[in-house]
Amino acid sequence: MDPMRDLPMGFGMALVKNQSAMETFSSMTPEQQQEIISRTHSVQSKEEMQSLVDSIVR
């Protein structure tokens, strides 16, 4: 699986709203990316998804 190609839609949409998070996510190893993507499966709202994305750069 290519994490950058197979992003969950909500995660991808939230990532586009945060350029720093997108750059950080893009520079992660595939294993690190997969760990973040796995965390998206428990997200229940757009706000929660945006919070997850924002946490990538914290």
TARARA-V930584 format. One record per backbone hydrogen bond with DSSP energy under -0.5 kcal/mol. CO is the residue of the C=O (numbers start at 0). NH is the residue of the N-H. E is the energy in kcal/mol with one decimal. If there is no record, write none. Layout:
{{CO:NH:E} {CO:NH:E}}
This chain:
{{0:2:-0.8} {1:4:-0.9} {1:5:-2.5} {7:11:-2.6} {8:12:-2.5} {9:13:-2.0} {10:14:-2.6} {11:15:-1.9} {12:16:-0.7} {13:16:-0.6} {14:17:-1.5} {17:21:-2.4} {18:22:-2.5} {19:23:-2.5} {20:24:-3.1} {21:25:-2.5} {22:26:-1.4} {23:27:-0.6} {24:27:-1.2} {28:32:-2.7} {29:33:-2.4} {30:34:-1.9} {31:35:-1.9} {32:36:-2.7} {33:37:-2.5} {34:38:-1.4} {35:39:-1.0} {36:39:-0.8} {36:40:-0.6} {37:40:-1.0} {38:41:-1.2} {39:42:-1.5} {44:48:-2.1} {45:49:-2.6} {46:50:-2.2} {47:51:-2.1} {48:52:-2.5} {49:53:-3.0} {50:54:-1.7} {51:55:-0.5} {52:55:-1.5} {53:56:-1.1} {54:57:-0.9}}
